[in-house]
Amino acid sequence: MSTYLLTGGCGFIGANLAHALVAQGEQVRILDNLRTGRYKNVGKLLADHPQQVELWRGDILDGPLLDRVMRGVDYVLHHAAMPSVTWSVEQPIECERINAAGTLAVLEAARRQGGTVQRVVLATSCAAYGDLRPSEAKREDHEVAPLSPYAAAKLTCEHYAAVYSRIYQVPTVALRYFNVFGPRQDPSSQYAAVVPNFVRAALQGRRPRIFGDGLQSRDFCFIDNVVSANLLACHVPAEQVAGQVINIGCGEQVTLLDLVAQLAALLGHPLEPEFLPARDGEVRHSWADIGRARQLLGFAPAVRFAAGLALTLRWFADAGEDAV
Ligand SMILES: NC(=O)c1ccc[n+]([C@@H]2O[C@H](COP(=O)([O-])OP(=O)(O)OC[C@H]3O[C@@H](n4cnc5c(N)ncnc54)[C@H](O)[C@@H]3O)[C@@H](O)[C@H]2O)c1
């Protein structure tokens, strides 16, 4: 049994990690300030497994708190961040503080533990690639072209992570996520991601709203694949992955029109999207080359998009108003 610290563990990805780790019998400590995360994502888990999971309510920028919460921790899965591109364009300095300086604070706290933390896995983003090479799958050795403070801050995190591996012997792995989706993703925030947004609209009998022509594509990656990528990133030998940046996606290109069509097929009735003007700065096509993840982590996406969408729709339908 190992102890995992999940920063951002009340958020979408963090809460799914918490559930998976508890199911595997691991000890879980969550650090979250509940800024975008939701207590209900982990409330039942905390109540059902009081010996196995703890919630520490606080901020990753609080160094003394980080020192206490990291004591005895084997693995840190760092997901605390403000995860919105749009928000970052409005609040670039705040984005730098929480997403970049916050990550540095987590890395520095891991260093202060003096070698007991075996791995720090951190969440970064395909936003790093910007709009270059729109007709190619994105590879980690492609040039980056951040189009937002969010993307720039996430790139900064990758650089810090590599530095901490190189000079402080804190073994890190930066997972560059493509569009992650699944249960517990917040459909109600003003910055909601497209899958929960469309699923909620469809379940409430509203038309999904598409910005642009709907032919923009994404590599939608079901959450279970991301959970297994995190566990692999913890457990493959450090010399194989320390300081690396690794794409995590499914390698599938799905347009927003495909997404609407597949949702309609699952629901068994037509869905007519509403088209709005395209948004500035939106990347047209984004899909992952996952060769490095396969090679270094032994990662293979077990749940493809169509199956993941069906699971997500069922989860939101079962959760009803509680999911929103
Ligand atoms: N969801 C995706 O498709 C996606 C894609 C690329 C990268 N990511 C990254 O993955 C991570 C998790 O994303 P998510 O979709 O689960 O987002 P989320 O908003 O659901 O989770 C983020 C969590 O971090 C917490 N948090 C924010 N600031 C904090 C702070 N200062 N101290 C402590 N906790 C804080 C929030 O309350 C929330 O629980 C983020 O780093 C995000 O940038 C997500």
The ligand as an SDF file (V2000), in Angstrom:
LIG
                    3D

 44 48  0  0  0  0  0  0  0  0999 V2000
   -9.9510   18.3390  -18.2970 N   0  0  0  0  0  0  0  0  0  0  0  0
   -9.1340   18.3880  -19.3500 C   0  0  0  0  0  0  0  0  0  0  0  0
   -9.5160   18.0860  -20.4850 O   0  0  0  0  0  0  0  0  0  0  0  0
   -7.7050   18.8220  -19.1730 C   0  0  0  0  0  0  0  0  0  0  0  0
   -6.8940   18.9300  -20.3130 C   0  0  0  0  0  0  0  0  0  0  0  0
   -5.5690   19.3270  -20.1570 C   0  0  0  0  0  0  0  0  0  0  0  0
   -5.0660   19.5720  -18.8860 C   0  0  0  0  0  0  0  0  0  0  0  0
   -5.8930   19.4790  -17.8060 N   0  0  0  0  0  0  0  0  0  0  0  0
   -5.3180   19.7660  -16.4910 C   0  0  0  0  0  0  0  0  0  0  0  0
   -5.6890   18.7280  -15.5900 O   0  0  0  0  0  0  0  0  0  0  0  0
   -5.8310   19.2670  -14.2740 C   0  0  0  0  0  0  0  0  0  0  0  0
   -7.1950   18.9080  -13.7160 C   0  0  0  0  0  0  0  0  0  0  0  0
   -8.2000   19.4430  -14.5740 O   0  0  0  0  0  0  0  0  0  0  0  0
   -9.7480   19.2100  -14.2920 P   0  0  0  0  0  0  0  0  0  0  0  0
  -10.4070   19.1740  -15.6100 O   0  0  0  0  0  0  0  0  0  0  0  0
   -9.9300   18.0920  -13.3420 O   0  0  0  0  0  0  0  0  0  0  0  0
  -10.1230   20.5870  -13.6060 O   0  0  0  0  0  0  0  0  0  0  0  0
  -10.9750   20.9030  -12.2780 P   0  0  0  0  0  0  0  0  0  0  0  0
  -11.2370   22.3570  -12.2760 O   0  0  0  0  0  0  0  0  0  0  0  0
  -12.1490   19.9870  -12.1970 O   0  0  0  0  0  0  0  0  0  0  0  0
   -9.9410   20.5190  -11.1290 O   0  0  0  0  0  0  0  0  0  0  0  0
   -8.9550   21.3950  -10.6530 C   0  0  0  0  0  0  0  0  0  0  0  0
   -8.9670   21.3020   -9.1420 C   0  0  0  0  0  0  0  0  0  0  0  0
   -7.9260   22.1300   -8.6060 O   0  0  0  0  0  0  0  0  0  0  0  0
   -8.4510   22.8190   -7.4690 C   0  0  0  0  0  0  0  0  0  0  0  0
   -7.6460   24.0300   -7.2800 N   0  0  0  0  0  0  0  0  0  0  0  0
   -7.5670   25.1150   -8.0870 C   0  0  0  0  0  0  0  0  0  0  0  0
   -6.6910   25.9930   -7.5820 N   0  0  0  0  0  0  0  0  0  0  0  0
   -6.1890   25.4610   -6.4460 C   0  0  0  0  0  0  0  0  0  0  0  0
   -5.2460   25.8990   -5.4820 C   0  0  0  0  0  0  0  0  0  0  0  0
   -4.6340   27.0830   -5.6060 N   0  0  0  0  0  0  0  0  0  0  0  0
   -4.9770   25.0950   -4.4210 N   0  0  0  0  0  0  0  0  0  0  0  0
   -5.6180   23.8990   -4.2640 C   0  0  0  0  0  0  0  0  0  0  0  0
   -6.5170   23.4380   -5.1640 N   0  0  0  0  0  0  0  0  0  0  0  0
   -6.8090   24.2040   -6.2360 C   0  0  0  0  0  0  0  0  0  0  0  0
   -9.8900   23.1040   -7.8420 C   0  0  0  0  0  0  0  0  0  0  0  0
  -10.7220   23.4190   -6.7380 O   0  0  0  0  0  0  0  0  0  0  0  0
  -10.2830   21.7900   -8.5200 C   0  0  0  0  0  0  0  0  0  0  0  0
  -10.7620   20.8480   -7.5980 O   0  0  0  0  0  0  0  0  0  0  0  0
   -5.5620   20.7610  -14.3900 C   0  0  0  0  0  0  0  0  0  0  0  0
   -4.2200   21.0030  -14.0840 O   0  0  0  0  0  0  0  0  0  0  0  0
   -5.8290   21.0350  -15.8520 C   0  0  0  0  0  0  0  0  0  0  0  0
   -5.1270   22.1730  -16.3020 O   0  0  0  0  0  0  0  0  0  0  0  0
   -7.1940   19.1100  -17.9140 C   0  0  0  0  0  0  0  0  0  0  0  0
  1  2  1  0
  2  3  2  0
  2  4  1  0
  4  5  1  0
  4 44  2  0
  5  6  2  0
  6  7  1  0
  7  8  2  0
  8  9  1  0
  8 44  1  0
  9 10  1  0
  9 42  1  0
 10 11  1  0
 11 12  1  0
 11 40  1  0
 12 13  1  0
 13 14  1  0
 14 15  2  0
 14 16  1  0
 14 17  1  0
 17 18  1  0
 18 19  2  0
 18 20  1  0
 18 21  1  0
 21 22  1  0
 22 23  1  0
 23 24  1  0
 23 38  1  0
 24 25  1  0
 25 26  1  0
 25 36  1  0
 26 27  1  0
 26 35  1  0
 27 28  2  0
 28 29  1  0
 29 30  1  0
 29 35  2  0
 30 31  1  0
 30 32  2  0
 32 33  1  0
 33 34  2  0
 34 35  1  0
 36 37  1  0
 36 38  1  0
 38 39  1  0
 40 41  1  0
 40 42  1  0
 42 43  1  0
M  CHG  2   8   1  16  -1
M  END
$$$$
